[in-house]
Amino acid sequence: MSERRNVVVDGQEFTVVRYWVIGSGLVVFTALEEESGKFPESSHSSVYSFGGGESLGKVYSRRLPERLANLPSYTVDRYDRVVAWSEGLKKFCHKVILEAYPELVESGNVRISGEDYELIFENGAEAKAYCGLS
């Protein structure tokens, strides 16, 4: 069983997909956005395809912006900048997911971890809400 909600954050439209992992008690939330381009020039490294030919890219799988991709490889500067960009993207995914599901915030049952996902306790069951990392 899955559910989709659309939300506008910072002037851009996103789709958040929520689905349950059968037999595990886990609920997965994935922030998606419009995909541009075709493989291999697509703007995301991970894309969801839906009926009717609709394709949406995982927000967390955005390709590196040119300003980062053009930095010299294997340098501390590039590493630090890519990590900072990735952390910002992860926080943005959390924002999109929680904007689409405000009842999670209102319930007081949200705890964001330092990992690549946030832990959400929904209906008393612990669930991992991934922001594009599934």
C-alpha positions in Angstrom: 0.0 0.0 0.0 1.4 3.4 -0.9 0.3 7.0 -0.8 1.4 10.1 -2.7 1.1 13.7 -1.5 2.1 16.8 -3.4 3.6 19.8 -1.6 5.2 23.1 -2.6 8.4 24.0 -0.7 10.4 27.1 -1.5 8.4 27.7 -4.6 9.0 24.2 -6.1 6.5 21.3 -6.3 7.5 18.0 -4.8 5.8 14.6 -4.4 6.3 12.6 -1.3 5.6 8.9 -1.6 4.9 6.9 1.6 4.8 3.2 1.5 4.9 0.4 4.0 7.4 -2.4 3.9 5.4 -5.6 4.3 6.1 -7.6 7.4 8.6 -5.1 8.9 6.5 -2.3 10.4 8.7 0.2 8.5 7.2 3.1 6.7 9.4 4.7 4.0 9.0 8.3 2.9 10.7 9.4 -0.3 10.9 13.0 -1.6 10.6 13.2 -5.4 10.8 16.0 -7.9 10.5 16.5 -11.6 13.1 14.6 -13.6 14.7 16.4 -16.5 16.8 14.9 -19.2 17.2 11.3 -20.3 19.7 8.7 -19.2 22.7 9.2 -19.0 22.2 13.0 -18.9 19.3 12.8 -16.3 19.3 15.2 -13.4 19.0 12.4 -10.8 20.8 9.1 -10.3 17.6 7.4 -9.1 14.2 7.8 -10.8 10.7 6.5 -9.9 8.5 5.6 -12.8 4.7 5.8 -12.5 1.9 4.8 -14.8 1.2 7.1 -17.8 5.0 7.6 -18.4 5.5 9.9 -15.4 9.0 9.9 -14.0 10.2 11.6 -10.9 13.7 11.8 -9.5 14.6 11.2 -5.9 15.6 14.6 -4.4 18.5 13.0 -2.5 19.9 11.5 -5.8 20.4 14.9 -7.5 23.5 14.9 -9.6 26.3 17.2 -8.4 26.0 20.7 -9.5 28.7 21.8 -12.0 30.4 24.0 -9.5 31.2 20.9 -7.4 31.6 18.4 -10.2 34.3 20.6 -11.8 36.5 20.7 -8.7 39.7 18.7 -8.8 39.1 15.0 -7.9 40.5 13.5 -4.8 41.1 16.7 -2.9 40.1 17.6 0.6 38.4 20.8 -0.7 36.2 18.8 -3.1 35.4 16.2 -0.4 34.4 18.9 2.2 32.2 20.8 -0.3 30.4 17.7 -1.5 29.8 16.5 2.0 28.4 19.9 3.0 26.1 19.9 -0.1 24.9 16.4 0.6 24.1 17.3 4.2 22.2 20.3 3.1 20.2 18.2 0.6 19.4 15.7 3.3 18.0 18.4 5.6 16.0 19.8 2.7 14.5 16.3 2.1 13.5 16.2 5.8 11.8 19.6 5.3 9.9 18.4 2.2 8.8 15.2 3.9 7.6 16.9 7.1 5.9 19.7 5.0 3.9 16.9 3.2 3.1 15.1 6.5 2.6 17.9 9.1 0.7 15.5 11.3 4.0 13.8 12.1 5.4 17.0 13.5 2.1 17.8 15.3 2.1 14.4 16.9 5.5 15.1 18.6 6.7 11.7 17.5 9.5 12.8 15.2 13.1 12.5 15.9 15.7 13.3 13.3 18.9 11.2 13.6 22.4 12.0 12.4 22.2 9.2 9.9 21.1 9.2 6.3 17.5 8.9 7.4 15.2 10.2 10.0 13.4 8.1 12.5 9.7 8.6 12.7 7.4 6.9 15.2 4.0 6.6 13.5 1.1 5.0 15.3 3.4 3.7 18.0 5.6 1.8 15.6 9.2 2.9 14.8 9.7 3.6 11.1 12.6 4.8 9.1 11.6 7.7 6.8 14.2 7.9 4.1 14.6 11.1 2.1 15.4 9.5 -1.2 17.6 6.8 0.3 15.9 3.5 -0.1 
